[in-house]
Amino acid sequence: MRKYYWLTLLLIPGFLFFSCKQAETTNTPIVSGLDPGSFYNPILQSGADPQVFAKDGWYYCMTTTGNLTLRRTRKMAELEHAETKVIWTPPETGMWSNSIWAPEIHFLQGKWYVYFAADDGDNANLRMYVVENATGDPFQGKWVLKGQLKPATDRWAIDGSVFEDNGNLYFIWSGMAGKEENVAQNIYIAQMENPWTIKGDRVLISTPEFDWESKGASTSEPKVNEGPIMLKGIDKLFITYSASGCWTDDYCLGMLTANAGADLLNPESWTKSKEPVLQKCVENMVFAPGHNGFFKSSDGKEDWIIFHANDHPGDGCGGSRKPHIQKITWRADGTPDFGIPVLNRTPVKKPSGE
């Protein structure tokens, strides 16, 4: 994810806005007063690359902040008021001292882990790293750097995430095929030996191929697949990912699907959706929705998505990106329906149990 582009890029001329595929005619903003059972999007006023992990009645949330900052709340609709703590600060120099992007927190094998991208100030050296905390409470204890997540083919990497399936641990991330920059960011998967070690080499499961995955690409800017994360259905596994340049308003979510029990290290097990599964909605003033996470409502009855988006066209990859949350529905064929981005400042019913 060439996220440093937000420093210089604004609206790309020539990109046409299109209507949302499903019109939301009932989303009428209210001026004052909010029902106690509702909340407004954006859920935070800043925070790119949001991710949520739930454990023991707490929701733990991370966004890109330049360090590792952890939030926790018992109610996602009240994330703005969550307890917040900087749990790790990068050193002043070294290979993991700069460009701390897209941290994710997970609880694995009895310990807490945070995965993040970092470099030494040279984007060509961007790689994935992980810190560990053996304390039961991630707000306590010491976070220790375990090192780089390094497959046999060690190349540029960002946006790492981890998941378990059938007793195996897997790492998924965005990377480049070779040492050449500005060509394409792909989605890779690898099995893990333990939460801080990749076993063997990476396997390519997605590369930008559709027009909607290539907005903003040029001789100096790459095509983009990034931000992969797992969502499990009843009999299928889904990896959503962000597509096109984050510097464009057309940044969106794509999806890969595999059958439960499939060999996840076999590229043939994964099928890519031919259209975006979540994209901008000009009518609702939500632009460049992407880099998402998933969580369940506190009573376990609902599935929700969290993603960042911009309020205005041309906001690019900067600090204007804000987290949104909305409920996921499920189709009869077992696939998720993310709908369209809800209009900002419109009452949304809180997750069930809140």
Summary of the structure (lengths in Angstrom):
residues: 354
radius of gyration: 19.0
end to end distance: 34.6
largest distance: 56.4
contacts: 1199
relative contact order: 0.18
helix: 6%
strand: 45%
